């Protein structure tokens, strides 16, 4: 049963240490700022966009946020990221495995480009699994009842006429989350994912070759919920819920943030 402290508007992450991959922009950056607002002791943002990552860390505060270069396709780098976080800050409470990419083309099953397919899976699936693996490892070793949150997508719960590889990768993320939640529950570690509909992050705008306002206009008619445009802040709020004690009996869950897209 929830106690009153769990309903406080602020400091839901007081004293917690978190890693956010893909934290230099978009959903990751917004979540890092929200975690800081809620009292996280240290937020380690990991990305390959070094200049942006350092700027974000500096703007949040040197004593509050630290940037680490990490390519999630390289398991050694993921392991080093997690191990250095524990070494420097004592433990890891939250892993937000958010790094991912969109398809580089609108490929269908009949014209799959497996070089592009392999690159996407290396980031979206293998990289995600590496982050879950090593976060869980140090949580188990440290006796931490931690929270692992992954970025999936509504694409993981439906089929698509294009971007086949992307849909496949997000189905895999949901499968990873469900399996990991079953296996790690005995250690008190919760594993969940958040599945947004399309939103105008820098990654999406680049993939579609459109400015943010045009991307928003593209996705807005696809959801039955009117009067609201999906923004990174909505997704960050969902991640915060899954990361904090408000969701202490929630695991193996795919929290959809889609304005009703999947139930149309």
ZIJOMO-V256185 format. One record per residue. OMEGA is omega in radians with two decimals (NA if undefined). NEAR is the number of other ideal C-beta (glycine too) atoms within 12 Angstrom. D_CENTER is the distance of its C-alpha to the mean C-alpha in Angstrom with 1 decimal. Layout:
omega	near	d_center
OMEGA	NEAR	D_CENTER
OMEGA	NEAR	D_CENTER
This chain:
omega	near	d_center
-3.08	7	27.2
3.02	15	25.3
-3.01	10	27.2
-3.11	8	27.7
-3.11	15	25.6
-3.10	19	22.4
3.12	14	23.3
-3.10	17	23.6
-3.09	14	22.0
3.06	17	21.1
3.08	21	20.4
-3.13	34	18.2
-3.06	37	16.7
3.09	21	20.0
-3.06	20	20.5
3.06	35	17.1
-3.06	39	15.6
2.94	51	11.9
3.06	54	10.1
3.06	56	7.2
-3.02	52	7.1
-2.99	43	7.7
-3.06	51	8.9
-3.11	38	12.2
3.01	31	11.8
-3.10	40	10.5
-3.12	46	7.5
3.12	47	6.7
-3.13	38	10.5
3.12	35	11.0
3.10	49	8.8
3.13	48	10.7
3.12	31	13.9
3.09	35	13.4
3.12	47	13.0
3.12	37	16.1
-3.10	25	17.9
2.91	32	17.5
3.10	25	19.1
-3.12	39	16.7
3.10	28	19.2
3.04	36	17.2
3.08	46	13.8
3.10	45	13.4
-3.08	48	11.5
-3.09	45	11.6
3.00	39	12.2
3.08	28	15.3
-2.94	28	16.3
-3.09	19	18.5
3.11	15	20.4
-3.12	25	17.7
3.12	33	15.7
3.12	21	19.0
3.13	20	19.8
-3.13	36	16.7
3.14	34	17.4
-3.11	18	21.1
3.08	20	20.7
3.10	32	18.7
-3.07	19	21.4
-3.14	15	22.5
-3.05	14	22.9
-3.02	29	19.6
-3.11	37	17.2
3.12	34	17.5
3.07	35	16.4
3.03	33	16.4
3.12	27	16.7
3.01	42	14.8
-3.02	27	14.9
3.07	46	12.7
3.13	27	15.4
-3.07	22	17.7
3.13	23	17.5
3.11	15	19.9
3.10	25	17.8
3.12	37	14.8
-3.14	21	17.6
3.10	25	19.1
-3.10	40	16.0
-3.11	43	15.7
-3.14	25	19.5
3.09	25	20.1
3.12	40	17.8
-3.13	29	19.8
-3.06	16	23.0
-2.99	19	22.6
2.99	30	21.3
-3.13	17	22.5
3.02	29	19.6
-3.14	43	15.9
-3.02	41	14.9
2.95	51	11.1
2.99	55	8.5
-3.12	52	4.8
-2.94	52	4.4
-3.09	51	2.8
3.13	44	6.6
3.12	44	8.5
3.01	35	11.7
3.08	35	14.0
3.11	34	17.4
3.12	23	20.1
-3.14	22	22.6
-2.99	23	23.4
3.06	25	24.6
3.12	18	25.9
-3.06	18	26.9
-3.12	10	30.3
3.13	16	29.2
3.03	23	26.2
-2.99	20	26.0
3.03	15	25.0
3.07	14	24.5
3.10	25	21.8
-3.10	27	20.6
3.13	19	20.4
-3.13	25	18.6
3.13	36	15.8
3.11	31	15.7
3.14	27	15.8
-2.98	41	12.5
-3.07	45	10.6
-3.11	36	12.4
3.13	28	14.2
3.10	40	11.7
-3.14	46	9.1
3.12	32	12.3
3.13	35	13.4
3.11	50	10.6
-3.12	45	11.1
-3.01	28	14.8
3.02	36	15.4
3.13	48	13.4
-3.11	38	15.4
-3.08	27	18.5
3.06	36	18.8
3.11	33	18.0
-3.13	25	20.8
-3.10	18	23.1
-3.12	25	22.7
-3.11	14	23.1
3.04	31	20.0
-2.97	24	18.9
3.11	43	15.2
3.06	48	12.0
3.14	53	9.2
3.12	50	6.1
3.02	54	4.4
3.03	53	3.6
-3.11	45	7.3
2.99	45	10.0
3.09	38	13.5
3.10	37	14.7
-3.12	36	14.0
3.12	25	16.6
3.03	25	19.3
-3.14	18	21.2
3.13	25	21.8
-3.14	13	24.8
-3.10	21	23.0
-3.08	34	20.0
-3.10	28	20.7
3.13	36	18.7
3.09	41	15.4
3.13	33	16.3
-3.08	28	17.1
-3.12	38	14.0
2.95	41	11.8
-3.14	29	14.7
3.13	32	14.3
3.13	45	10.7
3.07	36	12.1
3.08	26	15.1
-3.11	37	13.4
-3.11	43	11.8
3.13	25	15.3
-3.13	22	17.2
-3.13	38	15.4
3.10	31	15.9
-3.05	17	19.5
-3.02	20	20.1
-3.14	31	18.6
-3.14	22	19.9
3.12	14	23.2
-3.12	26	21.7
3.14	22	20.3
3.12	36	16.6
3.14	40	14.4
-3.12	46	11.7
3.05	44	9.9
3.08	47	7.5
-3.07	46	7.2
3.10	37	9.2
2.89	44	10.3
-3.11	41	13.5
3.07	39	14.3
-2.97	40	14.1
2.99	31	15.7
3.06	39	13.2
3.12	27	15.1
-3.12	36	13.6
3.13	34	14.9
3.12	23	18.1
-3.11	19	18.8
-3.11	25	18.4
-3.13	26	20.6
-3.08	14	23.0
2.99	19	23.1
-3.03	15	22.8
-3.09	24	20.4
3.11	13	23.2
3.08	16	24.1
3.12	28	20.6
3.11	26	20.5
3.12	16	24.0
-3.05	24	23.0
-3.02	30	20.4
-3.12	24	22.2
-3.06	16	25.0
-3.11	24	22.7
3.14	28	21.9
-3.12	16	24.7
-3.07	22	23.5
3.07	11	25.5
3.12	9	25.6
3.05	19	21.9
-3.12	25	19.7
3.11	36	16.0
-3.13	27	14.5
3.14	36	11.3
3.09	24	12.7
3.14	29	12.8
3.12	41	9.1
3.09	37	8.9
3.11	29	11.8
3.11	38	10.3
3.10	47	7.6
3.12	42	10.7
-3.11	30	12.8
-3.10	44	10.9
-3.00	45	10.9
-3.06	39	14.6
3.09	31	17.9
-3.10	26	18.1
-2.99	26	16.4
3.07	23	18.3
3.13	16	19.7
3.05	26	16.7
-3.09	31	15.3
-3.01	27	14.7
3.03	26	13.7
-3.10	35	11.9
-3.06	33	11.7
3.10	31	12.7
-2.92	36	12.8
3.12	33	15.4
3.13	29	18.7
-3.10	17	20.4
-3.03	26	19.7
-3.12	23	19.7
3.14	14	22.9
NA	14	25.0
